[in-house]
Amino acid sequence: MNAVTPGKDRIGDSRIADRLRRETEGEVLWTAADRGRYATDASIYQVEPIGVLVPRSIADVEAAMSLCREEGIPVLPRGGGTSQCGQTVNRALVIDCTKHLRDVVSVDPAARTATVQPGIALGALNDQLKRHGLFFPVDPSTWARCTIGGMAGNNSCGSKSIRYGLMADNVLGIDALLADGSRFRFGELPDNLGADVPAGIADLIQRLRALGAREAEEIAARFPEQLRRVGGYNLDALTPAGRAAGRGSLARLLVGSEGTLAFSAALDLKLWPIKPRKALGICQFPSFRAAMAASQHLVTLDPEAVELVDRTMIDLGRSIPIYRATIDRIVMGEPDSLLIVEFHGEEDGPLARRLDALDEMMADLGYPGAVVRCIDPGFQAAVAEVREAGLNIMMSMKGDGKPVSFIEDCAVGLPDLADYTERLNDVFAKHATRGTWYAHASVGCLHVRPVLNMKDGGDVRKMRAIAEECFALVREYKGSHSGEHGDGIVRSEFNEPMFGPRIARAFEAVKDAFDPHALLNPGRVVRPPRMDDRSLFRYHADYAADPRVTPALDWSAWPGPQGGLLGAVEMCNNNGTCRKFDAGVMCPSYRATRDEQHLTRGRANTLRLALTGQLGPDALASDEVHAALKLCVSCKGCKRECPTGVDMAKMKIEAMAARARTHGISAKDRLIATMPRWAPFASLAPFLANARDGIPGLAGLSERLLGFAAGRTLPRFRRDAFHDAELPAPDGRPGEVILLPDVFNRYFEPENLRAAARVLAAAGYRVTVARPARGSRPLDEGRTLLAAGLVEEARAEARRTLAALSAFASPVIGIEPSSLLTLRDEFPALLPGEPARALADRALLLSEFLAREKPRLALRPIAAAAARIHGHCHQKSFGAFPAAVAMLTLVPGLKVTPITSSCCGMAGAFGYEAEHLEVSKAMAELSLLPAVRAAPADHLVVADGTSCRHQIADLSGREALHSVRVLDRALA
């Protein structure tokens, strides 16, 4: 056999890239940064690929596979890149299916089937199936971004496998591309293959069936009798017994093969009817063992799922702002462990009775009154979000020690679960570590991750020892060593000790029958490397921070080198929450481009490679890093929505600062950054400042010279700009609030600041404006300077503002989210210490202040009966959007509807720049503009961000108001 064994000399081979560009219509990604972004998945491994192809069609895939056959290059199909075990990293041509191969080919509601392309995300598929009253039931926690092709590759399971089975039970057929170039639909096939089956395929099927017949007895003896068994290949589909039991579809053999046997061009899926009602019972236990012992009893109530939340996850969840309130609602007192029992049905009454039965069972087990009932759909969604984020919550531990995935989805029978988990905890204690537990108690598959430091050779040796001892326990309990996340690098080498040498050879025979030259994802499932080969690790033996990097901001909240900056970047575990199809805020640029480069994960990987010298010297200021970050609109959605807290907006400031120090900044960027300094003069002669949009030809000239899009109108300076002298200076008397005018509302929409002053005065407050200690230029928080990477100049502005505001303890109120929230977010990073923290604590948006203080306002109805409100990204990222909605609801009779939207796409100067114009429009068209256009003409459109209002006006023709203007209209 001539197996393909590529060496490092093929990585980045430009001749291969040139051929791919000529012979396919796909996008060819070949730079070191491109390869680095695809070198990792959600596992501990990093393997640089030869290159990346993003195909536009299945024809591109066929052409690429043909090329790779000729060149002797392996092929690696990739979906969302969320694999835990290293399945989606290899020394191969990576084929990323997620950008273009994501269509629903057909749906047959009567037959309850669908055919889909491999790159469609499960969440997107189920969103389309809703109108048919159907859904695809295999539901991994990554459902919002994992792809159907990837799920088939892994034989995914999810929380409801006790009800619906695994991926192998729900895939009816696979249209497969084989390594030799042939294509065939594998599914249920008759014993006597007809003339329509190609001779080569018929020969392959006969060989497989002969293997199944020959090894049937060994398969029956060695395959564990566990629902959660996804290790190796599904050889039981080839046996006479498997075929007699209805498990003989050859699609079942391909499911779980991790891209080693074929490329899935399309998949036929079994669909299920949606059950419209749901009820959760959250059971509280005083100890982990008690929860494990109870699992076997709770499943007799026939639930859809029983999910574990352990003490570690409870504590970590409380430390993450987005989950804290939910955790507090689901616990009673201080339980050690929770089991979330989920029931589905058609009507509420029967579900309530099932919760009654759960109460009774818990009382019989010795835990009366220990069930929190969860009936409200909003509460249920919040619980589901916490449960699904379990992995990322566990990974939110700061520092080099992290919960590591390598034994995490072993499965044993429920009667053995308490003993097995207790003995495994003893193994962890023996090696001076502990494990974090969560997930699927209903099927005996608990995700457990020992806390280890993969940068430490000693802990790597511990990992190996723990794996061997754990798998010995699993064999003793006749369990499965791979119960959900597959084999990949981390578990493939244990297939032989778990299944025995004869089954291991049978696995190899299957691989060789499909792929005799090891073209497809070699070294996974069969003939694997050692799981502890550090040359394959993300943190390999030579991994180190670049000592030349000195951060511009304070990162001391994270331990480690570079002042904590590298530790903050390493918080990205590649799990891909930022790829979710129905993003709240994160990540708008990815949603517009669907490029890995423009994803929070892709950017974090680029920064990690740069900070550790893997992209060359001075890489933080490099073109590669700049390209990855240039579409980041600093929405700060990742700061809130990323469960591990990756703050890409703050990281972008570091990269911009490095680039500004090395290369300087453009005239356009300097003009925008310094606007607060020259804006007072522009407002004195607005006819000159606004001439660009009034004199023909100047807009085009500004695009050629400065890069401002000629098709955009710029904000207009106003002669009636807001002046500090309009309000008194603060003196610290009771009832005082300090209004902090921002540069945008001050010079472009001063009526908003004046409305804010009137509303605050009507609420009974003495409204003041702080003055700078020296000079006449108004205070500025430095937002525009930070956006250009001019950190030292922004720090000087922050000192000036802090000096003026620290003299008073009064609340500091702003109306522009991006400006006011700079005091809460960037000021402590620019000026670490108590004064900046104290200011951050009392800096509030007007809506937040009114929500907190609840002053009595005399308001009357206004002409409009309804308002649609769009939240600024920073409002949503800091949890301030609900206060803005609540402020509008103070207006009598006004019906307020939040617009479900991500970033508007304007993002400061971003949308005014010619190079970003089309992406800016694409971001707005994702959800915001369709909602605005759908709003009746007599409804108000409300947006608190200056950029948002301008984007709405530019692209929809509708005027959007700041919420304070609506409140001002309602003042009696």
Salt bridges, closest charged atoms under 4 A:
ASP13 OD2 - ARG10 NE 3.48
ASP18 OD1 - ARG21 NH1 3.63
GLU23 OE2 - ARG19 NE 2.82
GLU27 OE2 - LYS99 NZ 3.04
GLU27 OE2 - HIS100 NE2 3.07
ASP34 OD1 - ARG37 NH2 2.83
GLU48 OE2 - ARG35 NE 2.86
GLU62 OE1 - ARG183 NH1 3.87
GLU70 OE1 - ARG19 NH2 3.13
GLU71 OE1 - ARG10 NH2 3.45
GLU71 OE1 - ARG15 NH2 2.65
GLU71 OE2 - ARG19 NH1 2.98
ASP127 OD1 - LYS130 NZ 3.80
ASP139 OD2 - LYS160 NZ 2.77
ASP169 OD1 - ARG252 NH1 3.02
ASP175 OD2 - ARG183 NH2 2.71
ASP191 OD1 - ARG243 NH2 2.10
GLU215 OE2 - ARG214 NE 3.61
GLU215 OE1 - ARG502 NE 2.60
ASP236 OD1 - ARG229 NH2 3.47
ASP268 OD2 - ARG185 NE 2.69
ASP302 OD1 - ARG163 NH2 3.29
GLU304 OE2 - ARG163 NE 2.91
GLU304 OE2 - LYS275 NZ 3.06
GLU304 OE1 - HIS344 ND1 3.86
GLU307 OE2 - HIS440 ND1 2.75
ASP315 OD1 - ARG311 NH2 2.90
ASP328 OD1 - ARG318 NE 3.02
GLU334 OE1 - ARG311 NH2 2.74
GLU334 OE1 - ARG318 NH1 3.49
GLU342 OE2 - LYS160 NZ 3.61
GLU342 OE2 - HIS344 NE2 2.58
GLU342 OE1 - ARG387 NH1 2.79
ASP348 OD1 - ARG277 NE 3.33
ASP356 OD1 - ARG373 NH2 2.42
ASP359 OD2 - ARG373 NH2 2.83
ASP400 OD1 - LYS455 NZ 2.99
GLU408 OE1 - ARG449 NE 3.04
GLU408 OE2 - HIS485 ND1 2.88
ASP409 OD1 - ARG491 NH2 2.61
ASP419 OD1 - ARG289 NH2 2.85
GLU422 OE1 - ARG289 NH1 3.14
ASP459 OD1 - LYS462 NZ 3.77
GLU468 OE2 - ARG464 NE 3.08
GLU469 OE1 - LYS430 NZ 3.22
GLU469 OE2 - HIS431 NE2 2.89
GLU476 OE2 - ARG423 NH1 2.79
GLU484 OE1 - ARG228 NH1 3.30
GLU484 OE1 - HIS440 NE2 2.91
GLU484 OE1 - HIS447 NE2 2.87
GLU493 OE1 - ARG464 NH2 2.78
GLU496 OE1 - ARG505 NH2 2.91
GLU508 OE1 - ARG505 NE 3.00
ASP512 OD2 - ARG527 NH2 2.89
ASP515 OD2 - LYS511 NZ 2.72
ASP532 OD1 - ARG464 NH1 2.98
ASP532 OD2 - ARG530 NH2 3.20
ASP546 OD1 - ARG548 NE 3.00
GLU570 OE1 - LYS455 NZ 2.73
ASP595 OD1 - LYS99 NZ 2.67
ASP595 OD2 - HIS598 ND1 3.80
GLU596 OE1 - ARG579 NH1 2.82
GLU596 OE2 - ARG601 NE 2.82
ASP623 OD1 - ARG659 NH2 3.02
GLU641 OE1 - LYS580 NZ 3.21
ASP647 OD2 - LYS639 NZ 3.60
ASP669 OD1 - LYS668 NZ 3.73
ASP693 OD1 - ARG692 NH1 2.48
ASP720 OD1 - ARG718 NE 2.88
ASP720 OD2 - ARG754 NH1 4.00
ASP724 OD1 - ARG746 NH2 2.93
GLU726 OE2 - ARG754 NH2 2.77
ASP731 OD2 - ARG733 NE 2.81
ASP731 OD1 - ARG766 NH1 3.14
GLU736 OE1 - ARG766 NH1 3.11
GLU749 OE2 - ARG949 NH2 2.78
GLU749 OE2 - HIS950 NE2 3.90
GLU751 OE1 - ARG718 NH2 2.84
GLU751 OE2 - ARG965 NH1 3.88
GLU792 OE2 - ARG795 NH2 2.71
GLU793 OE2 - ARG670 NH1 3.22
GLU793 OE1 - ARG677 NH1 3.30
GLU797 OE2 - ARG777 NH2 3.02
GLU797 OE1 - ARG800 NH2 3.13
GLU816 OE2 - HIS872 NE2 4.00
ASP825 OD2 - LYS636 NZ 2.81
ASP825 OD1 - LYS639 NZ 3.26
GLU826 OE2 - LYS636 NZ 2.68
GLU826 OE2 - ARG783 NH1 3.33
GLU834 OE1 - ARG837 NH2 3.37
GLU848 OE1 - ARG824 NH1 2.99
GLU853 OE2 - ARG852 NE 2.77
GLU913 OE2 - LYS668 NZ 3.17
GLU913 OE1 - HIS916 ND1 2.76
GLU915 OE2 - HIS916 NE2 3.87
GLU925 OE2 - ARG933 NH2 2.73
ASP938 OD1 - HIS939 NE2 3.98
ASP944 OD1 - HIS962 ND1 3.43
ASP954 OD2 - ARG712 NH1 3.20
ASP968 OD2 - ARG758 NH2 2.77
